[in-house]
Amino acid sequence: MAQQVFATKGNLINAKHSLKQAQLGYELMDRKRNILIREMVMLTDKAKELSGSIEKIYAEAYAALQNANVIDGVLSEKCKSMPIDSTVEISTRSVMGIELPMVTGGDCEPKLCYSLADTDSCYDRAYICFLKAKQIGLMLAEIENSVYRLSVAIRKSQKRANALKNILIPTYRAQVKYISEALEEKEREEFSRQKIIKAAKG
């Protein structure tokens, strides 16, 4: 590619400018990738911590539900009195231009929305356990979605950084070298020609 460029001072200036821009782009892309990796590692650690506890929390919730079913009878009718939670909201936060989800809401405080006369403490325990399981589930969904988006962005950043490092930067370096050498050769030829002309006149 370097040999297809005309050896002019204008093209040399353009090639040097493009090289500088490509080097700056690579540095910024590499920095972005490192920040995204750091964010993903932090979230992955959180996801591991939650994943380890969510199985235990769901096991406790289903055990409490089973116990309530045994003591109070099948709870399917009583459970219909539970209101649908419409407080969950999803917003986003930006990390280096990558939109990551933020899940807010989800009632975490137990509310009395069923008859105390028809239930006992086993039903209360099952309700509280599933409330906790829901909160952990929302947190885990937010983190896992964020990790997925970050991993996609990291792959894209890596591809762009590799393209700059392995294709564009070497190409512009070759152009600068080729044009510089060609202009130096022209200057030497011009100097020699002027010397010969001067000697012939003298």
Secondary structure, DSSP 8 states (H G I E B T S, - for coil): -GGGS---HHHHHHHHHHHHHHHHHHHHHHHHHHHHHHHHHHHHHHHHHHHHHHHHHHHHHHHHHHHHHHHH---HHHHTTS------EEEEEEETTEEEEEEE----S----S-STT--HHHHHHHHHHHHHHHHHHHHHHHHHHHHHHHHHHHHHHHHHHHIIIIIHHHHHHHHHHHHHHHHHHHHHHHHHHHHHHHHH-
